[in-house]
Amino acid sequence: MMQHPADVFRQPWLKKARVAVLGFGLGATLAMSPLVWAQTPPADNSASAAQTLAVPQQSFAPLVKKVLPAVVNISVTEKPGSEQTSAQMPEDFRGGAPFDDFLRRFFDQHGGQGQAMPHPFGGGPNDEGSGSGRIALGSGFIIDPSGTVVTNNHVVGEAAKVSVTLQDNTKYTAKIIGRDPRTDIAVLKIKADKPLPYVSLGDSNAAQIGDWVIAVGNPFGLGGSVTTGIISARGRDIHAGQFDDFLQIDAPINRGNSGGPTFNLKGEVIGINTAIYSPNGGSVGIGFAVPSNVAKTVVAQLEQHGKVSRGWLGVQIQEMTPAIAASLGLQGQHGALIAAVTANSPGAEAGLKQGDVVLSFNGTEITQLRDLPRAVSAMAPGSAATSAQMPEDFRGGAPFDDFLRRFFDQHGGQGQPMPHPFGGGPNDEGSGSGRIALGSGFIIDPSGTVVTNNHVVGEAAKVSVTLQDNTKYTAKIIGRDPRTDIAVLKIKADKPLPYVSLGDSNAAQIGDWVIAVGNPFGLGGSVTTGIISARGRDIHAGQFDDFLQIDAPINRGNSGGPTFNLKGEVIGINTAIYSPNGGSVGIGFAVPSNVAKTVVAQLEQHGKVSRGWLGVQIQEMTPAIAASLGLQGQHGALIAAVTANSPGAEAGLKQGDVVLSFNGTEITQLRDLPRAVSAMAPGSAATLTVWRNGQKTELQAKVGEAPENPRVAAASGNGAQSDEDRAQAAGLHFGSMTADMRRELHLGRDITGVVITSVDDGSAADALGLTRGDVVLAINQQPVGTPQEAAQKLKEAASSPRKSALLLLNRHGVTQYVGLDLGKNEG
């Protein structure tokens, strides 16, 4: 029975687990591939409290039905010559794309004639061709029956006209009551002849990481859409301004969702959807909402005065660092350092000086940099702590750029580019000898054993680990296992550390809820949720592929982070995503914890992983190959080549054998054999059941130890070379192995047989994928040395009752079998 979490995503274990998830930096270069290997750091604190409303067991429909009528679509016509930034269209929606005409017709029918896609963050307008203005789409919600609408400032901007459409398609012209660019909030008013449906602003301070949320909006101008997810983080600073205090959610929101509400399960608005982080223009499960508690005071002032009045001191401040605190003789990193004071400002009149550290303001302790501007802004202009209103055109740091540049020069920042806007992926560390990469891991015991991905640490010169309380440690690499992409680190602390346990991934089922924790794009600790999409997934990364596939949004920056079950146990190590665009599309892969357990244990004890080895090259069984061997079913692993003097060779394994079982383990899939062999201790004995010449045979093998870089010797036929004769059969044209042919195909002298020179279109061989340059070594286990011999054997096979042939090929140096159906290709 599928467990459906009610308030499970905010239970106490999640708080503990997130404390045990950590981030680290290292001197390394990470390589990306079509499967985008992720990376990751820390997570925030999350409280635990009882949830008043459980997740509906069957559906969110009753809640959606309650709140949806109050959510509106907003279209805006800009004033001609507006200077608002125009966003770039995503690749898939640019002119000339395959669906351009379809999209144009769609938007024509839905009132969007000529409307380009909204801002990447749901926002600002794009050019409307050669018209007199530009049109943008966004979202909003009604907060009282008289028609007060809340949306984003960047949705309405300097609009010439604002139209609001309700869910029943009733349209109204809206008046802009007031806008606040600093919090990106705007208030509109529409006049209706009846009371309108509305929703209320809830308490965003009560919202916790892991809580369910529902986002409603107008993505890409499609109309009202509802998505669901959880709160991934609180208090997120995305460097959009000094009032950044966003809720981060993993519910999919896209362009056009700006200004739309995020609801809790009571149906209260706890956030206004404002921005997404996206490398591709679409949702990757990282969205940001202005908290409702921020919105309440702003909306109230906009309704009453049409603007927001804020207190102002007139100082420029910067973050405290351990080095600055030590140089000032200050214990800890709290407070805000005064970098500059504006002449004749309230701060100057109060006696503030450059180099002062503000520890509290009007009774509010300043623990983080942003605490001071928020505390000051919350004061009414003219009150005892402040004496002036924040100027409309105040720009913060511009006058002091030179000062800051000198300051960072003095404090070791020379030549180091600022981090990515979101703390981002690896950047060059000036002109130094290495690059800095970010990744994640998790602590598995109180003594400081850390598990992460091998590809995160790689050949790092230095690995630094950061805990949730920002304590930093230098980590030692205990061991790495490239085959499973697992690495174990060790940090030394003067106290027991928080930790999590590896659970039983075998008990995890498709459809089970999971929680992924990591540091997507360097944003900081983020929590996302989803389900297990598949088990035993083979992504062709290696012979030990056995991934859990999850749909919880994970991105670059999540590698090495844990995937938890609802007990708070780690059941997977986030390792890779499939992505055509660099961001999450809901296809993530995690190394199962049961794979990790044995690897981690060996790395802790020995610093490496010892595996059994047979020294054979195997390939998948197909129906055609099984039929040609007289074998029922497709089980077993076909031996394509045997390394000379290997344990497999000494056991008597031969090319063409099919291994049906290994030491009692039935081989049902190709990967079963290398896993069973690898699990054996080197030097141990094993019994193999093989299919050879139409019957079962048992062999005894003494398992060897797998080399670090195992190579399988290519099998070679033993026929003699012939003249440049040619022959054909079954749609295949054969040529002899001449010196010119060897040079053209880069074939060594040890490769003998006949070369396929062409394949008839539509033949069974063509459908099978045989192609020019393939070398046929043997047919039905008999070596072939001449084109005539190969053609004759195919004709004989075509006239046999089985009407199939087993071909042993060498393709680009790799030996493999293929089964060829000759039923339709006699001759």
ROSE-890966 format. One record per residue (C-alpha): residue in one letter; x, y, z. Coordinates in steps of 0.5 Angstrom, whole numbers, plus 500, padded with zeros to 3 digits. Layout:
BEGIN
AXYZ ...
//
This chain:
BEGIN
M500500500 M503507498 Q504511504 H502518503 P505523507 A501528511 D505532515 V511528514 F515533510 R516537516 Q517532522 P523532527 W527527523 L528532517 K531538521 K536533524 A537530517 R538537514 V543538519 A547532517 V548534510 L554539508 G557542503 F564543501 G569546496 L575543493 G580544488 A578540482 T575541475 L568537474 A567535467 M559535465 S557530460 P550529456 L548526463 V549532467 W553530473 A550534479 Q554537485 T552540492 P553543499 P549545505 A541546508 D538551512 N535550519 S527547519 A523547525 S518542527 A511543529 A504539528 Q501541521 T493543522 L491540515 A494534512 V495533505 P488530502 Q489523501 Q486523494 S486530491 F488537492 A481538488 P477541494 L483546496 V484548489 K476549488 K476554494 V482558492 L482558484 P476563483 A480569486 V486568482 V487572476 N490573469 I494580468 S495583461 V499589460 T500594455 E506598456 K507605454 P511606448 G518607449 S518603456 E525602458 Q523596462 T528590460 S526585455 A527578456 Q530573451 M525568448 P527561450 E530557444 D524553443 F519559443 R524563438 G521565431 G522559426 A521554431 P517548429 F511550433 D512557432 D505557427 F502553432 L503557438 R502564434 R495561433 F494558440 F496565443 D491569438 Q485565440 H487566447 G487574447 G495574446 Q496576439 G503578438 Q505577445 A512574446 M513570452 P514573459 H520575463 P524569465 F522570472 G514571469 G515578468 G517584464 P514585457 N517583450 D517587444 E510586440 G513587433 S512594431 G506596435 S505602439 G506598445 R508592448 I504587452 A506582457 L502577461 G502575469 S498573474 G495576481 F490575486 I484578489 I485580497 D478583498 P471583495 S471590493 G477588488 T483589491 V489585487 V496584489 T501582483 N508583482 N511590480 H515587475 V508585472 V505592471 G511596471 E510603467 A504600464 A499604459 K493599461 V492593465 S487588464 V485583469 T481576467 L478572472 Q477565472 D470565469 N473570463 T470576466 K475582464 Y476588468 T480594466 A485595473 K488601476 I494601479 I494604486 G501603488 R508600486 D514598491 P520596486 R524594492 T519588494 D517587487 I509588489 A504592486 V497593488 L491594483 K484596483 I478593479 K471595480 A465590479 D458590480 K458584485 P462582491 L468578488 P471572490 Y478573495 V483570499 S487572505 L494573506 G497568511 D502567516 S509566512 N513565519 A509559520 A511556514 Q516551515 I521547510 G518541508 D511544508 W506542502 V504548498 I500550492 A502555486 V497558482 G498562475 N498563468 P504560465 F506562458 G500565458 L496558458 G491560463 G490558470 S494552472 V495549479 T502546481 T504543487 G510542491 I514543498 I518549501 S525548499 A528553503 R526560507 G530566508 R533565501 D537571498 I538571491 H541578490 A535581487 G536587493 Q537588500 F530586502 D531579499 D527574504 F524569499 L521562500 Q524557495 I519552493 D519546488 A512547485 P513548478 I512555476 N514558469 R514565465 G507568466 N507565474 S509572476 G504575481 G501569482 P499566489 T503560493 F498557498 N499553504 L494547506 K489552509 G488556503 E492562505 V497566501 I503565504 G507567498 I507571492 N511568486 T516572483 A522569480 I525562478 Y532560477 S533557470 P538555466 N533554460 G527559461 G523554464 S522551471 V527546474 G524546481 I527552484 G522558485 F522564489 A516567493 V515574497 P513572504 S506574505 N508577512 V513582508 A507583503 K502585508 T505591511 V507593503 V500592501 A497596507 Q502602505 L500602498 E493601499 Q493607504 H498612501 G500609494 K507608496 V511605501 S515610506 R521607509 G526609514 W533610512 L540611515 G545613509 V550608511 Q553602506 I554596510 Q558589509 E558582511 M562581517 T568575516 P572571521 A578575519 I575582519 A572580526 A579578529 S582584526 L577588530 G577584536 L570582536 Q568575538 G564572533 Q561574526 H555578528 G553585526 A554589520 L560593518 I559600516 A563601510 A561608508 V557614511 T553618506 A555626508 N549629512 S545623513 P541621519 G547616520 A552621519 E548626524 A548620529 G555619529 L556613525 K563612522 Q566608517 G569601521 D564601526 V560595527 V552595528 L551590533 S543592535 F538597532 N533599537 G533593541 T534588534 E540584535 I544584528 T546577527 Q546577519 L548583514 R540584512 D538585519 L540592519 P537595513 R530591514 A530594522 V531601519 S526600513 A521598518 M522604522 A517610521 P521616518 G522621523 S522616529 A527616534 A532611531 T531614524 S530621522 A529621514 Q526617509 M529613504 P530617498 E527614492 D533614487 F538611493 R542606489 G546603495 G553602493 A555606487 P559611490 F563607494 D565602489 D572604489 F572604497 L570597496 R575595491 R581597495 F578594501 F577587498 D584588495 Q587589502 H583583505 G585577500 G580578494 Q585581489 G583577482 Q578573485 P571574481 M565575485 P561568485 H555566481 P549570482 F547564485 G553562488 G554558482 G558552479 P565552479 N569559477 D576560475 E579562482 G583568479 S589565475 G591560480 S593553479 G586550480 R579551480 I574551485 A568546485 L562545490 G559539492 S555536497 G555530502 F552527508 I555525515 I554518517 D557517524 P558522530 S566521529 G565525522 T565520516 V562523510 V560520504 T559524497 N560522490 N567520487 H566525481 V565531486 V572530490 G576527484 E583528484 A582534489 A588538492 K584540498 V577539500 S573543505 V567541509 T562546511 L557544516 Q550547517 D552552522 N558555517 T563551521 K568549516 Y573543516 T579541512 A577534510 K581528508 I580523502 I579516505 G578512499 R574513492 D571508488 P570511481 R566504479 T560506483 D562514484 I562514491 A568517496 V569517503 L572523507 K574524514 I573531518 K576532525 A571535530 D572537537 K565534539 P560529536 L557531529 P550530527 Y549524522 V544520518 S544513517 L544509510 G537505510 D535499506 S534501498 N531494497 A525496501 A524502496 Q518501491 I516505485 G511510487 D514511494 W515518497 V523521497 I526527499 A532530496 V537535500 G542539496 N545545494 P542547487 F547552483 G550554489 L544557492 G545553499 G541548502 S534546498 V529541500 T525538494 T520532494 G518527489 I517519488 I521514486 S520513478 A524507477 R529502480 G535498477 R536504472 D541503467 I544509464 H550506461 A555510466 G558503467 Q557496469 F555497476 D549501474 D543500478 F540507480 L534509483 Q530514479 I527520482 D523526480 A524530485 P528536482 I535536483 N540540479 R547541478 G550542485 N546536488 S551531487 G553527493 G547529497 P542524500 T535522498 F531520504 N525516505 L520518510 K523515516 G529519515 E534514512 V538515506 I536510501 G540514495 I546518493 N544523488 T549522482 A546525476 I540528472 Y538527465 S537534462 P537536455 N538543457 G542543464 G536543469 S532539472 V526535468 G524531473 I529525471 G534524477 F539518479 A541516485 V546510487 P542506492 S544505499 N545498499 V550499494 A553504498 K554500504 T559495502 V563500498 V563505504 A565499509 Q571497504 L573504503 E573506510 Q577499512 H582499506 G581506502 K579502496 V574497493 S577489492 R572486487 G572479484 W574478477 L573473471 G576476465 V571475460 Q567480455 I560479455 Q554481451 E546481452 M542475450 T537477444 P531472442 A535471435 I541469439 A538465444 A534461438 S541460434 L544457440 G537452441 L536456448 Q529457451 G528464453 Q533470453 H536469460 G544468461 A550472459 L553471452 I561470453 A564474447 A571474449 V576471454 T582474456 A588470456 N590467462 S585470466 P580466471 G575465466 A580462461 E583457467 A576455469 G575453461 L570458459 K570459452 Q567464447 G560463445 D558460452 V552462455 V553463463 L546461466 S548462473 F554464478 N555460484 G548459485 T545466483 E541466476 I543470471 T537473468 Q540480465 L547482463 R549486469 D547480474 L554476472 P559482473 R555484480 A555477482 V563476480 S564483483 A561481490 M566475491 A572476495 P578475490 G581468491 S574465493 A571459489 A565459484 T561454480 L558456474 T553453470 V554455462 W550453456 R555450451 N553446444 G546445446 Q547443453 K548445460 T555444463 E558446470 L565449471 Q569451477 A573458477 K577461482 V575468482 G581473481 E582481483 A579486478 P585490476 E584498476 N583498469 P581492466 R582490459 V579485455 A583481450 A579481443 A577475440 S580472434 G578467429 N583462426 G581462419 A586463413 Q586470409 S584469402 D584473395 E580479394 D574475392 R567477394 A560474395 Q554475398 A548472402 A542474406 G543481404 L550482406 H556483401 F563480404 G570482402 S576479404 M581482409 T586485404 A592490407 D588496404 M582494408 R586493414 R588500413 E582503412 L578500418 H584500422 L584493424 G590489427 R593483424 D590479430 I583480427 T581475421 G575473418 V571477412 V569484412 I562486410 T563491404 S555493404 V548491406 D542491402 D537496404 G531493408 S534486409 A534483416 A541485416 D540492415 A534492420 L539489425 G544494424 L549491421 T554496417 R560496412 G566495416 D563490421 V568484421 V565477421 L569472425 A565466425 I558464423 N554459428 Q561458432 Q565456426 P570461424 V570464417 G576465412 T573467406 P567471403 Q565465399 E565461406 A561466410 A556466404 Q555459404 K554458411 L549463411 K545459406 E546453410 A543456416 A537459412 S535452409 S536449416 P529449421 R532454425 K532459419 S537463424 A545464424 L549467430 L554471427 L561473431 L563480429 N568485431 R566492430 H571498432 G575493436 V569490440 T567483439 Q560481440 Y555476437 V548478434 G543473432 L540474424 D533472422 L534469415 G527467415 K526472409 N533473407 E534466403 G539466398 
//
